[in-house]
């Protein structure tokens, strides 16, 4: 079974340019997450989707970041315009609720997109 | 709210030596605890998790961790490391329940040399 797919793997742009990242989650996973990982830091949640609904976007800088998950499958994260401080790795993860007494969703991560803003 | 503190940013160790990566968490509610590994230019891979039950959790690649509620710790251990264990290790916490996001520590770089 294919894992979480992200593209592009690397992106270099000039500041003030727009950029978009794409994520295709594992088939059947209804929950999708975008995380931001700055150099030397752990990932931080940007937005979480349940199917096509954004249920937690409190950490998404809405002045320049936007995301969508049309049809509840793949998702796109956009930055417009990009700033120098946006240089980081953008990780996508997906999960599916497990059955049983303990309600728990194991998150599977993609390889990430490394963005460099010059 | 939850938070995670990884007490060591870098841990150098020789091959076949034991290692412990330390993690403390803070939370006012029940939590789930996780350790992830990240190899260079790759995504995160789950090593092990604690949801409930036995406080000693065994994971992949010979790693184990012990949940200590009184000390709010979840330290990761391996009795004998290999060169291939060189990677970044992240401790994470989430609220107990499905669908909540992970809160990660800043990571510990494990460097294994021969």
gemmi code that builds the backbone of each chain (N, CA, C; Angstrom):
import gemmi

chains = {
    "A": [
        ("UNK", (0.851, -1.200, 0.000), (0.000, 0.000, 0.000), (0.877, 1.236, 0.000)),
        ("UNK", (0.532, 2.211, -0.843), (1.323, 3.429, -0.928), (1.135, 4.231, 0.345)),
        ("UNK", (2.198, 4.948, 0.727), (2.124, 5.814, 1.878), (1.589, 7.172, 1.488)),
        ("UNK", (1.791, 8.149, 2.372), (1.394, 9.519, 2.094), (2.353, 10.094, 1.050)),
        ("UNK", (1.787, 10.655, 0.008), (2.596, 11.191, -1.087), (2.557, 12.709, -1.039)),
        ("UNK", (3.725, 13.322, -1.139), (3.806, 14.771, -1.173), (4.633, 15.202, -2.375)),
        ("UNK", (4.245, 16.325, -2.952), (5.052, 16.905, -4.021), (4.908, 18.427, -3.996)),
        ("UNK", (5.939, 19.141, -4.442), (7.258, 18.605, -4.769), (8.032, 18.231, -3.516)),
        ("UNK", (9.133, 17.565, -3.627), (9.963, 17.261, -2.470), (10.799, 18.464, -2.069)),
        ("UNK", (11.197, 19.245, -3.034), (12.004, 20.438, -2.784), (11.470, 21.586, -3.641)),
        ("UNK", (11.521, 22.805, -3.076), (11.065, 23.972, -3.803), (11.899, 25.173, -3.370)),
        ("UNK", (12.434, 25.879, -4.358), (13.191, 27.096, -4.089), (12.506, 28.232, -4.827)),
        ("UNK", (12.156, 29.294, -4.095), (11.476, 30.425, -4.710), (12.054, 31.723, -4.167)),
        ("UNK", (11.763, 32.798, -4.877), (12.124, 34.136, -4.404), (11.034, 34.608, -3.441)),
        ("UNK", (11.419, 35.446, -2.506), (10.417, 35.992, -1.592), (9.375, 36.773, -2.374)),
        ("UNK", (8.185, 36.802, -1.823), (7.006, 37.454, -2.397), (6.348, 36.622, -3.503)),
        ("UNK", (6.948, 35.508, -3.888), (6.323, 34.635, -4.878), (5.328, 33.699, -4.200)),
        ("UNK", (4.354, 33.201, -4.933), (3.447, 32.202, -4.375), (4.047, 30.799, -4.504)),
        ("UNK", (3.562, 29.882, -3.665), (4.022, 28.492, -3.745), (2.888, 27.594, -3.248)),
        ("UNK", (2.836, 26.392, -3.791), (1.796, 25.443, -3.395), (2.408, 24.070, -3.191)),
        ("UNK", (1.871, 23.378, -2.190), (2.317, 22.014, -1.881), (1.106, 21.094, -1.996)),
        ("UNK", (1.359, 19.883, -2.447), (0.279, 18.929, -2.649), (0.505, 17.688, -1.809)),
        ("UNK", (-0.598, 17.132, -1.295), (-0.526, 15.937, -0.468), (-1.638, 14.971, -0.859)),
        ("UNK", (-1.274, 13.719, -1.056), (-2.259, 12.655, -1.278), (-2.162, 11.673, -0.115)),
        ("UNK", (-3.178, 11.593, 0.717), (-3.089, 10.737, 1.905), (-3.228, 9.269, 1.554)),
        ("UNK", (-3.051, 8.430, 2.536), (-3.261, 7.000, 2.357), (-4.737, 6.752, 2.062)),
        ("UNK", (-4.996, 5.881, 1.135), (-6.369, 5.607, 0.725), (-7.231, 5.209, 1.920)),
        ("UNK", (-8.385, 5.852, 2.040), (-9.309, 5.528, 3.122), (-9.118, 6.340, 4.383)),
        ("UNK", (-8.029, 7.096, 4.463), (-7.792, 7.922, 5.650), (-8.614, 9.198, 5.550)),
        ("UNK", (-9.491, 9.406, 6.536), (-10.373, 10.565, 6.465), (-9.792, 11.813, 7.120)),
        ("UNK", (-8.778, 11.630, 7.968), (-8.180, 12.778, 8.642), (-6.840, 13.120, 7.984)),
        ("UNK", (-6.664, 14.398, 7.688), (-5.424, 14.864, 7.051), (-4.875, 16.043, 7.841)),
        ("UNK", (-3.567, 16.050, 8.037), (-2.887, 17.074, 8.816), (-1.785, 17.715, 7.972)),
        ("UNK", (-1.616, 19.014, 8.133), (-0.430, 19.711, 7.640), (0.358, 20.209, 8.846)),
        ("UNK", (1.638, 19.874, 8.862), (2.536, 20.321, 9.922), (3.659, 21.151, 9.311)),
        ("UNK", (4.165, 22.100, 10.086), (5.321, 22.899, 9.728), (6.476, 22.475, 10.614)),
        ("UNK", (7.626, 22.176, 9.991), (8.805, 21.808, 10.774), (9.950, 22.758, 10.446)),
        ("UNK", (10.230, 23.664, 11.370), (11.372, 24.540, 11.227), (12.660, 23.784, 11.559)),
        ("UNK", (13.769, 24.281, 11.048), (15.057, 23.630, 11.246), (15.357, 23.482, 12.740)),
        ("UNK", (15.666, 22.265, 13.149), (16.012, 22.019, 14.540), (14.838, 22.007, 15.497)),
        ("UNK", (13.640, 21.931, 14.959), (12.434, 21.933, 15.794), (11.565, 20.726, 15.472)),
        ("UNK", (10.627, 20.453, 16.356), (9.634, 19.431, 16.072), (8.514, 20.001, 15.215)),
        ("UNK", (7.764, 19.132, 14.554), (6.639, 19.606, 13.736), (5.577, 20.302, 14.581)),
        ("UNK", (4.929, 21.291, 13.964), (3.829, 22.006, 14.613), (2.626, 21.988, 13.672)),
        ("UNK", (1.465, 21.712, 14.234), (0.262, 21.606, 13.418), (-0.113, 22.950, 12.803)),
        ("UNK", (-0.409, 22.919, 11.513), (-0.974, 24.089, 10.829), (-2.487, 23.961, 10.699)),
        ("UNK", (-2.927, 22.788, 10.232), (-4.356, 22.602, 9.983), (-4.663, 21.118, 9.981)),
        ("UNK", (-5.875, 20.799, 10.442), (-6.345, 19.408, 10.434), (-7.710, 19.342, 9.757)),
        ("UNK", (-7.851, 18.377, 8.868), (-9.103, 18.145, 8.158), (-9.729, 16.832, 8.590)),
        ("UNK", (-11.030, 16.861, 8.768), (-11.836, 15.650, 8.873), (-12.667, 15.609, 7.592)),
        ("UNK", (-12.322, 14.662, 6.725), (-12.907, 14.659, 5.368), (-12.603, 16.014, 4.715)),
        ("UNK", (-13.586, 16.730, 4.244), (-13.285, 17.998, 3.568), (-13.379, 19.212, 4.487)),
        ("UNK", (-13.693, 18.977, 5.760), (-13.885, 20.080, 6.702), (-12.621, 20.354, 7.508)),
        ("UNK", (-12.212, 21.616, 7.537), (-11.088, 22.034, 8.376), (-11.586, 22.180, 9.804)),
        ("UNK", (-11.212, 21.254, 10.687), (-11.733, 21.258, 12.052), (-10.801, 21.939, 13.037)),
        ("UNK", (-9.551, 22.180, 12.638), (-8.619, 22.895, 13.498), (-7.641, 23.651, 12.599)),
        ("UNK", (-7.861, 24.937, 12.452), (-6.939, 25.771, 11.664), (-6.455, 26.956, 12.488)),
        ("UNK", (-6.476, 26.805, 13.793), (-6.145, 27.907, 14.679), (-4.685, 28.358, 14.550)),
        ("UNK", (-3.796, 27.478, 14.104), (-2.384, 27.820, 13.974), (-1.992, 28.188, 12.544)),
        ("UNK", (-2.938, 28.262, 11.654), (-2.641, 28.606, 10.254), (-2.624, 30.129, 10.098)),
        ("UNK", (-1.498, 30.708, 9.669), (-1.451, 32.169, 9.461), (-2.298, 32.555, 8.253)),
        ("UNK", (-3.486, 32.969, 8.518), (-4.459, 33.096, 7.437), (-4.222, 34.301, 6.533)),
        ("UNK", (-3.314, 35.196, 6.923), (-3.064, 36.317, 6.046), (-2.316, 35.892, 4.784)),
        ("UNK", (-1.523, 34.831, 4.878), (-0.759, 34.414, 3.698), (-0.886, 32.926, 3.382)),
        ("UNK", (-1.383, 32.146, 4.313), (-1.519, 30.703, 4.106), (-2.977, 30.358, 3.841)),
        ("UNK", (-3.178, 29.403, 2.948), (-4.504, 28.851, 2.728), (-4.365, 27.368, 2.422)),
        ("UNK", (-5.431, 26.640, 2.660), (-5.410, 25.207, 2.382), (-6.797, 24.785, 1.927)),
        ("UNK", (-6.815, 23.698, 1.177), (-8.090, 23.151, 0.763), (-7.975, 21.646, 0.638)),
        ("UNK", (-9.094, 20.986, 0.820), (-9.154, 19.536, 0.667), (-10.478, 19.208, -0.008)),
        ("UNK", (-10.518, 19.494, -1.279), (-11.725, 19.256, -2.055), (-11.990, 17.762, -2.145)),
        ("UNK", (-13.247, 17.381, -2.004), (-13.674, 15.983, -2.108), (-13.115, 15.112, -0.993)),
        ("UNK", (-12.481, 15.714, -0.009), (-12.035, 14.953, 1.148), (-10.942, 13.960, 0.895)),
        ("UNK", (-10.157, 14.164, -0.185), (-9.066, 13.222, -0.463), (-7.752, 13.984, -0.407)),
        ("UNK", (-7.231, 14.393, -1.564), (-5.954, 15.094, -1.529), (-6.140, 16.549, -1.103)),
        ("UNK", (-5.011, 17.166, -0.772), (-5.061, 18.505, -0.208), (-3.935, 19.357, -0.781)),
        ("UNK", (-4.172, 20.669, -0.812), (-3.171, 21.631, -1.256), (-2.988, 22.696, -0.195)),
        ("UNK", (-1.751, 23.016, 0.103), (-1.394, 24.094, 1.021), (-0.695, 25.173, 0.199)),
        ("UNK", (-1.155, 26.401, 0.347), (-0.600, 27.496, -0.454), (-0.070, 28.607, 0.441)),
        ("UNK", (0.989, 29.239, -0.009), (1.526, 30.424, 0.648), (1.620, 31.531, -0.408)),
        ("UNK", (1.018, 32.685, -0.091), (1.074, 33.807, -1.023), (0.911, 35.105, -0.264)),
        ("UNK", (1.944, 35.960, -0.242), (3.275, 35.744, -0.792), (4.201, 35.074, 0.217)),
        ("UNK", (5.208, 34.382, -0.258), (6.152, 33.728, 0.640), (7.135, 34.741, 1.227)),
        ("UNK", (7.531, 34.504, 2.472), (8.511, 35.333, 3.158), (9.734, 34.480, 3.505)),
        ("UNK", (10.833, 35.144, 3.804), (12.067, 34.425, 4.124), (11.859, 33.431, 5.271)),
        ("UNK", (11.058, 33.837, 6.246), (10.825, 33.006, 7.421), (9.976, 31.774, 7.160)),
        ("UNK", (9.453, 31.656, 5.949), (8.650, 30.479, 5.620), (9.517, 29.296, 5.212)),
        ("UNK", (10.811, 29.513, 5.088), (11.721, 28.410, 4.751), (11.645, 27.352, 5.851)),
        ("UNK", (11.258, 26.143, 5.459), (11.002, 25.068, 6.432), (10.622, 23.813, 5.661)),
        ("UNK", (10.324, 22.762, 6.413), (9.774, 21.544, 5.811), (8.285, 21.487, 6.141)),
        ("UNK", (7.486, 21.231, 5.148), (6.040, 21.134, 5.314), (5.660, 19.665, 5.200)),
        ("UNK", (5.144, 19.144, 6.308), (4.815, 17.721, 6.392), (3.311, 17.515, 6.310)),
        ("UNK", (2.925, 16.488, 5.597), (1.531, 16.072, 5.546), (1.417, 14.715, 6.230)),
        ("UNK", (0.342, 14.514, 6.951), (0.088, 13.231, 7.600), (-1.375, 12.878, 7.443)),
        ("UNK", (-1.666, 11.596, 7.525), (-3.061, 11.170, 7.473), (-3.300, 10.075, 8.484)),
        ("UNK", (-4.553, 9.898, 8.855), (-4.895, 8.874, 9.835), (-6.311, 8.378, 9.617)),
        ("UNK", (-6.561, 7.218, 10.214), (-7.890, 6.625, 10.172), (-8.193, 6.121, 11.567)),
        ("UNK", (-9.360, 6.388, 12.047), (-9.718, 5.980, 13.409), (-9.607, 4.470, 13.556)),
        ("UNK", (-8.928, 4.021, 14.641), (-8.837, 2.589, 14.900), (-10.053, 2.142, 15.694)),
        ("UNK", (-10.366, 0.881, 15.602), (-11.515, 0.347, 16.347), (-11.053, -0.131, 17.706)),
        ("UNK", (-11.977, -0.367, 18.595), (-11.603, -0.872, 19.908), (-11.923, 0.107, 21.007)),
        ("UNK", (-11.568, -0.290, 22.221), (-11.915, 0.490, 23.402), (-11.220, 1.854, 23.394)),
        ("UNK", (-9.977, 1.885, 22.966), (-9.238, 3.136, 22.960), (-9.357, 3.783, 21.590)),
        ("UNK", (-9.911, 4.962, 21.565), (-10.088, 5.677, 20.312), (-8.793, 6.394, 19.986)),
        ("UNK", (-8.188, 5.982, 18.920), (-6.850, 6.468, 18.618), (-6.607, 6.427, 17.118)),
        ("UNK", (-5.998, 7.489, 16.605), (-5.672, 7.540, 15.183), (-4.164, 7.590, 15.025)),
        ("UNK", (-3.574, 6.557, 14.467), (-2.132, 6.607, 14.201), (-1.901, 7.477, 12.979)),
        ("UNK", (-1.020, 8.437, 13.111), (-0.725, 9.341, 12.016), (0.459, 8.813, 11.206)),
        ("UNK", (0.276, 8.764, 9.905), (1.325, 8.356, 8.977), (1.799, 9.592, 8.222)),
        ("UNK", (3.101, 9.800, 8.208), (3.664, 11.016, 7.655), (4.244, 10.795, 6.264)),
        ("UNK", (4.096, 11.808, 5.437), (4.778, 11.837, 4.162), (6.209, 12.315, 4.330)),
        ("UNK", (6.994, 12.323, 3.244), (8.402, 12.707, 3.315), (8.612, 14.202, 3.473)),
        ("UNK", (7.587, 14.988, 3.227), (7.703, 16.430, 3.393), (8.141, 17.159, 2.132)),
        ("UNK", (7.868, 18.448, 2.116), (8.359, 19.360, 1.082), (9.285, 20.364, 1.759)),
        ("UNK", (10.518, 20.411, 1.300), (11.475, 21.371, 1.855), (11.419, 22.647, 1.034)),
        ("UNK", (10.980, 23.737, 1.660), (10.851, 25.028, 0.987), (12.009, 25.933, 1.381)),
        ("UNK", (12.640, 26.512, 0.380), (13.675, 27.523, 0.600), (13.225, 28.807, -0.069)),
        ("UNK", (13.128, 29.869, 0.722), (12.729, 31.176, 0.205), (13.959, 32.079, 0.197)),
        ("UNK", (14.317, 32.579, -0.986), (15.524, 33.415, -1.125), (15.175, 34.898, -1.174)),
    ],
    "B": [
        ("UNK", (-3.875, 22.310, 27.997), (-2.878, 22.263, 26.927), (-1.748, 21.320, 27.319)),
        ("UNK", (-1.159, 20.730, 26.294), (-0.043, 19.821, 26.541), (1.265, 20.434, 26.045)),
        ("UNK", (2.363, 19.982, 26.618), (3.681, 20.380, 26.133), (4.651, 19.232, 26.361)),
        ("UNK", (5.733, 19.258, 25.591), (6.729, 18.194, 25.656), (8.114, 18.823, 25.733)),
        ("UNK", (8.942, 18.299, 26.622), (10.317, 18.748, 26.746), (11.259, 17.567, 26.543)),
        ("UNK", (12.084, 17.667, 25.542), (13.128, 16.659, 25.355), (14.404, 17.241, 25.943)),
        ("UNK", (14.941, 16.565, 26.918), (15.956, 17.136, 27.785), (17.340, 17.207, 27.151)),
        ("UNK", (17.558, 16.453, 26.096), (18.864, 16.442, 25.439), (18.695, 16.752, 23.964)),
        ("UNK", (19.377, 17.749, 23.462), (19.264, 18.059, 22.039), (20.139, 17.124, 21.200)),
        ("UNK", (21.264, 16.667, 21.774), (22.145, 15.760, 21.054), (22.657, 14.692, 22.008)),
        ("UNK", (22.692, 13.457, 21.529), (23.219, 12.341, 22.317), (24.192, 11.566, 21.443)),
        ("UNK", (25.491, 11.711, 21.684), (26.481, 10.892, 20.971), (26.737, 9.608, 21.738)),
        ("UNK", (26.867, 8.499, 21.030), (27.073, 7.219, 21.693), (27.844, 6.295, 20.759)),
        ("UNK", (28.576, 5.368, 21.329), (29.297, 4.393, 20.527), (28.409, 3.201, 20.210)),
        ("UNK", (28.698, 2.588, 19.089), (27.945, 1.406, 18.650), (27.983, 0.328, 19.732)),
        ("UNK", (26.851, -0.342, 19.913), (26.626, -1.422, 20.870), (26.476, -0.931, 22.308)),
        ("UNK", (26.570, 0.348, 22.555), (26.341, 0.895, 23.890), (24.847, 1.095, 24.098)),
        ("UNK", (24.404, 1.134, 25.363), (22.995, 1.446, 25.637), (22.748, 2.936, 25.523)),
        ("UNK", (21.493, 3.302, 25.286), (21.155, 4.717, 25.167), (19.797, 4.985, 25.797)),
        ("UNK", (19.648, 6.183, 26.334), (18.360, 6.647, 26.854), (18.137, 8.064, 26.356)),
        ("UNK", (17.002, 8.286, 25.733), (16.599, 9.620, 25.300), (15.462, 10.054, 26.208)),
        ("UNK", (15.624, 11.223, 26.822), (14.697, 11.619, 27.868), (13.597, 12.544, 27.350)),
        ("UNK", (12.401, 12.324, 27.891), (11.233, 13.112, 27.492), (10.353, 13.336, 28.713)),
        ("UNK", (9.991, 14.581, 28.954), (9.013, 14.920, 29.977), (7.847, 15.633, 29.319)),
        ("UNK", (6.666, 15.439, 29.868), (5.495, 16.076, 29.296), (4.710, 16.795, 30.379)),
        ("UNK", (3.851, 17.676, 29.921), (2.984, 18.408, 30.835), (1.574, 18.370, 30.269)),
        ("UNK", (0.618, 18.004, 31.128), (-0.769, 17.974, 30.679), (-1.692, 17.915, 31.883)),
        ("UNK", (-2.837, 18.535, 31.741), (-3.826, 18.511, 32.813), (-4.881, 17.436, 32.578)),
        ("UNK", (-4.776, 16.745, 31.448), (-5.738, 15.696, 31.110), (-4.981, 14.426, 30.730)),
        ("UNK", (-5.729, 13.357, 30.568), (-5.113, 12.100, 30.147), (-4.510, 12.260, 28.755)),
        ("UNK", (-3.380, 11.624, 28.560), (-2.672, 11.775, 27.290), (-2.255, 10.440, 26.715)),
        ("UNK", (-1.998, 10.478, 25.421), (-1.307, 9.405, 24.751), (0.115, 9.908, 24.478)),
        ("UNK", (1.085, 9.013, 24.506), (2.481, 9.390, 24.318), (3.108, 8.575, 23.190)),
        ("UNK", (4.007, 9.212, 22.462), (4.577, 8.601, 21.270), (6.070, 8.946, 21.163)),
        ("UNK", (6.795, 8.074, 20.509), (8.134, 8.374, 20.020), (8.167, 8.125, 18.520)),
        ("UNK", (8.676, 9.131, 17.792), (8.848, 9.022, 16.350), (10.337, 9.139, 16.020)),
        ("UNK", (10.731, 8.528, 14.896), (12.103, 8.663, 14.397), (12.035, 9.292, 13.016)),
        ("UNK", (13.011, 10.160, 12.743), (13.089, 10.798, 11.435), (14.502, 10.650, 10.891)),
        ("UNK", (14.629, 9.899, 9.809), (15.911, 9.768, 9.129), (16.071, 10.937, 8.157)),
        ("UNK", (17.284, 11.277, 7.790), (17.511, 12.446, 6.921), (16.650, 12.421, 5.661)),
        ("UNK", (16.010, 13.544, 5.415), (15.190, 13.737, 4.210), (14.015, 12.757, 4.122)),
        ("UNK", (13.567, 12.279, 5.258), (12.409, 11.387, 5.272), (11.361, 11.912, 6.251)),
        ("UNK", (10.172, 11.367, 6.137), (9.115, 11.720, 7.080), (9.300, 11.010, 8.405)),
        ("UNK", (8.390, 11.240, 9.309), (8.464, 10.641, 10.636), (7.860, 9.243, 10.623)),
        ("UNK", (8.505, 8.341, 11.369), (8.040, 6.966, 11.489), (7.779, 6.660, 12.955)),
        ("UNK", (6.632, 6.064, 13.250), (6.286, 5.760, 14.630), (7.147, 4.622, 15.166)),
        ("UNK", (7.813, 4.875, 16.294), (8.605, 3.845, 16.963), (7.748, 3.053, 17.945)),
        ("UNK", (7.001, 3.769, 18.757), (6.159, 3.130, 19.754), (5.179, 4.147, 20.311)),
        ("UNK", (4.189, 3.621, 21.030), (3.166, 4.488, 21.603), (2.700, 3.919, 22.943)),
        ("UNK", (2.254, 4.827, 23.803), (1.589, 4.442, 25.040), (0.185, 5.017, 25.013)),
        ("UNK", (-0.798, 4.127, 25.124), (-2.197, 4.572, 25.198), (-2.762, 4.313, 26.582)),
        ("UNK", (-2.507, 3.127, 27.104), (-2.941, 2.769, 28.452), (-2.325, 1.415, 28.778)),
        ("UNK", (-2.565, 0.936, 30.003), (-2.130, -0.400, 30.364), (-0.699, -0.431, 30.848)),
        ("UNK", (0.035, -1.444, 30.444), (1.400, -1.636, 30.905), (2.252, -0.400, 30.629)),
        ("UNK", (3.005, 0.004, 31.637), (3.794, 1.228, 31.489), (5.059, 1.018, 30.675)),
        ("UNK", (5.442, -0.231, 30.452), (6.605, -0.520, 29.610), (6.108, -0.876, 28.214)),
        ("UNK", (6.522, -0.081, 27.264), (6.046, -0.241, 25.896), (7.212, -0.636, 25.002)),
        ("UNK", (7.003, -1.648, 24.214), (8.043, -2.083, 23.277), (7.669, -1.654, 21.863)),
        ("UNK", (8.683, -1.212, 21.118), (8.423, -0.743, 19.770), (9.278, -1.461, 18.748)),
        ("UNK", (9.430, -0.819, 17.602), (10.207, -1.421, 16.530), (11.692, -1.164, 16.736)),
        ("UNK", (12.500, -1.933, 16.023), (13.957, -1.744, 16.028), (14.589, -1.899, 17.412)),
        ("UNK", (13.952, -2.639, 18.298), (14.524, -2.906, 19.611), (14.370, -1.807, 20.639)),
        ("UNK", (13.627, -0.770, 20.323), (13.412, 0.318, 21.273), (12.275, 0.004, 22.242)),
        ("UNK", (12.364, 0.583, 23.431), (11.290, 0.499, 24.399), (11.228, 1.807, 25.170)),
        ("UNK", (10.088, 2.048, 25.791), (9.920, 3.268, 26.580), (9.076, 2.945, 27.798)),
        ("UNK", (9.288, 3.714, 28.850), (8.536, 3.506, 30.077), (7.774, 4.762, 30.450)),
        ("UNK", (6.480, 4.597, 30.616), (5.622, 5.701, 31.037), (5.663, 5.794, 32.552)),
        ("UNK", (5.989, 6.977, 33.062), (6.013, 7.213, 34.500), (5.111, 8.392, 34.793)),
        ("UNK", (3.916, 8.092, 35.288), (2.920, 9.145, 35.481), (3.331, 10.115, 36.588)),
        ("UNK", (3.909, 9.611, 37.663), (4.270, 10.477, 38.786), (5.382, 11.461, 38.392)),
        ("UNK", (6.267, 11.032, 37.510), (7.345, 11.909, 37.063), (7.044, 12.552, 35.710)),
        ("UNK", (5.879, 12.290, 35.196), (5.450, 12.791, 33.874), (6.564, 12.624, 32.844)),
        ("UNK", (7.071, 11.402, 32.766), (8.167, 11.131, 31.838), (7.818, 9.960, 30.935)),
        ("UNK", (8.511, 9.906, 29.813), (8.331, 8.824, 28.829), (9.670, 8.670, 28.117)),
        ("UNK", (10.632, 8.120, 28.826), (11.998, 8.004, 28.301), (12.125, 6.814, 27.352)),
        ("UNK", (12.891, 7.007, 26.311), (13.117, 5.977, 25.290), (14.462, 5.316, 25.545)),
        ("UNK", (14.508, 3.991, 25.413), (15.751, 3.266, 25.691), (15.995, 2.199, 24.636)),
        ("UNK", (17.282, 1.899, 24.462), (17.686, 0.760, 23.646), (18.954, 0.187, 24.272)),
        ("UNK", (18.997, -1.122, 24.516), (20.140, -1.706, 25.232), (21.434, -1.724, 24.436)),
        ("UNK", (21.329, -1.722, 23.093), (22.529, -1.789, 22.263), (22.229, -1.132, 20.913)),
        ("UNK", (22.860, -0.004, 20.658), (22.516, 0.737, 19.438), (23.419, 0.330, 18.275)),
        ("UNK", (22.903, 0.594, 17.074), (23.641, 0.333, 15.843), (23.875, 1.640, 15.116)),
        ("UNK", (24.822, 1.619, 14.205), (25.103, 2.803, 13.389), (23.824, 3.289, 12.715)),
        ("UNK", (22.992, 2.351, 12.284), (21.773, 2.683, 11.554), (20.719, 3.374, 12.416)),
        ("UNK", (20.925, 3.431, 13.729), (19.996, 4.147, 14.616), (20.255, 5.646, 14.615)),
        ("UNK", (21.296, 6.086, 13.966), (21.581, 7.520, 13.865), (20.428, 8.222, 13.163)),
        ("UNK", (19.798, 9.151, 13.861), (18.600, 9.820, 13.351), (18.153, 10.866, 14.365)),
        ("UNK", (17.060, 11.545, 14.016), (16.412, 12.485, 14.917), (15.222, 11.788, 15.548)),
        ("UNK", (15.081, 11.937, 16.861), (14.005, 11.274, 17.590), (13.118, 12.326, 18.241)),
        ("UNK", (11.815, 12.152, 18.040), (10.850, 13.109, 18.571), (9.890, 12.412, 19.533)),
        ("UNK", (9.724, 13.021, 20.682), (8.696, 12.614, 21.625), (7.457, 13.470, 21.353)),
        ("UNK", (6.280, 12.877, 21.445), (5.056, 13.617, 21.157), (3.952, 13.203, 22.110)),
        ("UNK", (3.015, 14.087, 22.308), (1.874, 13.846, 23.179), (0.606, 14.285, 22.466)),
        ("UNK", (-0.479, 13.607, 22.748), (-1.779, 14.070, 22.280), (-2.795, 13.825, 23.379)),
        ("UNK", (-3.888, 14.577, 23.346), (-4.950, 14.314, 24.267), (-5.540, 12.943, 24.006)),
        ("UNK", (-6.009, 12.289, 25.026), (-6.597, 10.963, 24.862), (-7.888, 11.095, 24.073)),
        ("UNK", (-7.978, 10.354, 22.984), (-9.136, 10.468, 22.122), (-8.689, 10.549, 20.679)),
        ("UNK", (-9.609, 10.222, 19.806), (-9.252, 10.150, 18.395), (-9.173, 11.532, 17.762)),
        ("UNK", (-8.298, 11.665, 16.791), (-8.292, 12.836, 15.926), (-7.555, 14.037, 16.444)),
        ("UNK", (-7.050, 14.004, 17.672), (-6.339, 15.182, 18.168), (-4.930, 15.233, 17.579)),
        ("UNK", (-4.438, 16.444, 17.400), (-3.126, 16.607, 16.788), (-2.032, 16.270, 17.785)),
        ("UNK", (-0.863, 15.983, 17.268), (0.293, 15.684, 18.087), (1.025, 16.966, 18.451)),
        ("UNK", (1.496, 17.029, 19.692), (2.381, 18.093, 20.147), (3.765, 17.470, 20.290)),
        ("UNK", (4.718, 17.993, 19.539), (6.042, 17.403, 19.496), (7.037, 18.170, 20.358)),
        ("UNK", (8.047, 17.453, 20.862), (9.210, 18.087, 21.435), (10.124, 18.579, 20.324)),
        ("UNK", (11.242, 19.193, 20.720), (12.142, 19.769, 19.739), (13.066, 18.746, 19.094)),
        ("UNK", (13.067, 17.554, 19.622), (13.859, 16.498, 19.015), (15.196, 16.281, 19.692)),
        ("UNK", (15.690, 15.051, 19.586), (17.021, 14.682, 20.060), (17.756, 14.007, 18.923)),
        ("UNK", (18.944, 14.515, 18.616), (19.760, 13.905, 17.577), (20.611, 12.815, 18.192)),
        ("UNK", (20.386, 11.583, 17.783), (21.187, 10.454, 18.243), (22.262, 10.176, 17.200)),
        ("UNK", (23.501, 10.258, 17.611), (24.630, 10.008, 16.704), (25.391, 8.794, 17.215)),
        ("UNK", (25.386, 7.726, 16.431), (26.064, 6.490, 16.807), (27.326, 6.360, 15.970)),
        ("UNK", (28.436, 6.200, 16.641), (29.701, 6.067, 15.935), (30.376, 4.744, 16.303)),
        ("UNK", (31.281, 4.318, 15.431), (31.959, 3.028, 15.654), (33.252, 3.209, 16.423)),
    ],
}
model = gemmi.Model(1)
for chain_id, residues in chains.items():
    chain = gemmi.Chain(chain_id)
    for i, (resn, *xyz) in enumerate(residues, 1):
        res = gemmi.Residue()
        res.name, res.seqid = resn, gemmi.SeqId(i, " ")
        for name, pos in zip(("N", "CA", "C"), xyz):
            atom = gemmi.Atom()
            atom.name, atom.element = name, gemmi.Element(name[0])
            atom.pos, atom.b_iso = gemmi.Position(*pos), 0.0
            res.add_atom(atom)
        chain.add_residue(res)
    model.add_chain(chain)
structure = gemmi.Structure()
structure.add_model(model)
structure.setup_entities()
